[in-house]
Amino acid sequence: MSYTLPDDVDRRPIAIDGAGTLGRKIATAYCAGGTDVRIFDVSAQQCESARDHVAENLERVRSLLGLEASPAGALEIAPDLPSAVRGAWMVIEAVPEKLELKRTVFGELDRIVEPDAILASNSSSFSTSHLIDEVTHTERVLNTHYQQPPDLNAVELMSCGATDDGVIAALVERLPRYGLVPFHVRRESDGFIFNRIWAAIKREALMVVQEGVATPEDIDGMWNIWVNAGLAPFEVMDRVGLDVVLDIEEHYAAARPGIPEGPRELLREYVAQGRLGVKSGRGFYEHTS
């Protein structure tokens, strides 16, 4: 039977294990959207800093995420982890990026959380498939990779390999209530979605400077023009024409050995189907006249 959110979800808190930089940002977003949050950290100082952060930023976050119409939730600092997770419908792990620590934390959480609670990791580097060695109920475990809310309000959802599809579907439906935008990572991926793309941009930008092609200032200047235009990568490729994009990629591959074949294989498939972009009426997207 596929997972569904509990009937009393609106009356239950969210728990966060870890009050560091992202833990407190996540807490603020959920409080801004009207859900009570309990947060725990082994450092009392971190907990107090998280309390201050939420108090100082709550109204700004509510404004940025368009949540002023709903009453804000309350933040509670929990004295221990069992107190934090009691009654929570979702528990988010935000402890330091240490593999063994995360495995231990997930094992403990699996034993003490409510039977219907979702167990989520905010890890940006470890897939939850690596964190479930001590977990019995793996069907409720997944990555929820928050960017930097509220300014970067995307959340990437990725299965641990055994996650109930209903868990991801429920979060895709639920997260927009907090001004968060969910994206389903459809197979396990180191770096999820955006970090993989950003890694390629970052690497190529560094290479352009290292080769003496341009200065950092010129690259950032051109980047800002592109970003301000609001054109996303696949929209741009459809405008250019996928046959042209393929020709360009073939040229790069001939000039720079080692470029992966996969992107060109995908482009060849689209071109073979006559899906050339705007000029043919369809490419990655459908285009009307």
URJOCOR-V777951 format. One record per backbone hydrogen bond with DSSP energy under -0.5 kcal/mol. CO is the residue of the C=O (numbers start at 1). NH is the residue of the N-H. If there is no record, write none. Layout:
BEGIN
CO/NH ; CO/NH
END
This chain:
BEGIN
6/9 ; 8/11 ; 9/12 ; 13/89 ; 13/90 ; 14/38 ; 15/92 ; 16/18 ; 16/40 ; 17/94 ; 20/24 ; 21/25 ; 22/26 ; 23/27 ; 24/28 ; 25/29 ; 26/30 ; 27/31 ; 28/32 ; 29/33 ; 30/35 ; 31/34 ; 31/73 ; 36/14 ; 37/76 ; 38/16 ; 39/78 ; 40/18 ; 42/44 ; 43/47 ; 44/48 ; 45/49 ; 46/50 ; 47/51 ; 48/52 ; 49/53 ; 50/54 ; 51/55 ; 52/56 ; 53/57 ; 54/58 ; 57/61 ; 58/62 ; 59/63 ; 60/64 ; 61/65 ; 62/67 ; 62/68 ; 63/66 ; 67/70 ; 74/37 ; 76/39 ; 76/78 ; 80/84 ; 81/85 ; 82/86 ; 85/88 ; 89/118 ; 90/15 ; 91/93 ; 91/120 ; 92/17 ; 92/94 ; 93/122 ; 96/98 ; 98/102 ; 99/103 ; 100/104 ; 101/105 ; 102/106 ; 103/107 ; 104/108 ; 105/109 ; 106/110 ; 107/111 ; 108/111 ; 108/112 ; 109/113 ; 114/117 ; 118/91 ; 118/120 ; 119/142 ; 120/93 ; 121/144 ; 125/127 ; 127/130 ; 128/131 ; 132/135 ; 136/138 ; 137/140 ; 138/141 ; 139/164 ; 140/119 ; 141/160 ; 142/121 ; 143/158 ; 144/146 ; 145/156 ; 148/151 ; 148/152 ; 151/153 ; 152/148 ; 153/181 ; 154/147 ; 155/183 ; 156/145 ; 156/158 ; 157/185 ; 158/143 ; 164/167 ; 164/168 ; 165/169 ; 166/170 ; 167/171 ; 168/172 ; 169/173 ; 170/174 ; 171/175 ; 174/177 ; 175/178 ; 175/180 ; 176/179 ; 180/182 ; 181/155 ; 183/157 ; 183/185 ; 184/186 ; 185/159 ; 189/192 ; 191/195 ; 191/196 ; 193/197 ; 194/198 ; 195/199 ; 196/200 ; 197/201 ; 198/202 ; 199/203 ; 200/204 ; 201/205 ; 202/206 ; 203/207 ; 204/208 ; 205/209 ; 206/210 ; 207/211 ; 208/213 ; 208/214 ; 209/212 ; 215/219 ; 216/220 ; 217/221 ; 218/222 ; 219/223 ; 220/224 ; 221/225 ; 222/226 ; 223/227 ; 224/228 ; 225/229 ; 226/230 ; 226/231 ; 227/230 ; 230/232 ; 232/236 ; 233/237 ; 234/238 ; 235/239 ; 236/240 ; 237/241 ; 238/278 ; 241/245 ; 242/246 ; 243/247 ; 244/248 ; 245/249 ; 246/250 ; 247/251 ; 248/252 ; 249/253 ; 250/254 ; 251/255 ; 252/256 ; 256/259 ; 261/264 ; 261/265 ; 262/266 ; 263/267 ; 264/268 ; 265/269 ; 266/270 ; 267/271 ; 268/272 ; 269/273 ; 270/275 ; 271/274 ; 274/276 ; 276/242 ; 277/280 ; 277/281 ; 277/282 ; 278/281 ; 281/287 ; 282/277 ; 285/283
END
